[in-house]
């Protein structure tokens, strides 16, 4: 019997696509929750003409593995040292720039790396079951809620492999940084901090596709990203136009700079910026008897590969 919380996730950047870099419990363990491994098939229906209505047995065609989980958004705790989740960001189309003793930055990029993920299902005793998922590329959604831990929600697609019974891993070593709380945060839109916002999210909106190949196992050569459509939502309290005129911004499709800063501890201060945010619509909602605006938005390029920047400093 396996229990949902008795699992170990390891993830490590691949040196070349699909090449297992052998992640270890000492260096590559990821604190995760809501972890799911789904084996995703293309069902080949065989609608053959027969003398009766009884269906023919279908076959399994192309297949891959979908891995999804969430992590606490936090830095390494040391200036200029990348957090372990940095490998995950790079497999979602972000590029990492490390400035020694200063900062680590992740920004949108028109290329992507890949990771291998190990997921161990660990029973009470005996061996474990290993899901070895190579060639993972995916998408990430960042969630900030007042008074909560900021979260990064990942979805990866990886190459199909049969799970195997292996020896249970030794006790993993996790990053010990305590995540910041979304409080006393600096949220600004067009330089204004006048809006009272309970939550916001930014989704990179990566388009995940398969690179099909008749010579490859399971009919898939690679998992690829073919583009992105970054978007998000936030929910400010409704205010007078004199305080902030969201309706004029929306009607004129005016792009504004958005930023949020969470935390203050060295190596664990998180800044997310987007230079051009345009509002899709303005809906009404209620929060504890207070009228709020429900606003989806989109992130757009300035000069290219710069619509989203995440910095740990």
ABEGO torsion letter per residue (X at the ends): XBBAABBBBBBBBBABBGBBAGBBAAAABBBBBGBBBBBBBBBBBBBBBBABABBBBBBBBBBBBBBBBBBBBBBAGBBGBBBAAAAAAAAAGBBBBBBBGABBBBBBBABBBBBBBBBBBBBABEBBBBBBBBGBBBBBBBBBBBGBBBBBBBBBBBBBBBBBBBBBBBBBBBBABBBBBBBGBBBBBGGBAABBBABBBBBAGBBBBBBBBAABBGGBABBBBAEBBBBBBBBBBBBBAAABBAAAAAAAGBBBBBBBBBEABBGABBBBBBABBBBABBBBBBBGGBBBBBBBBBBBBAAEGAABBBBBX
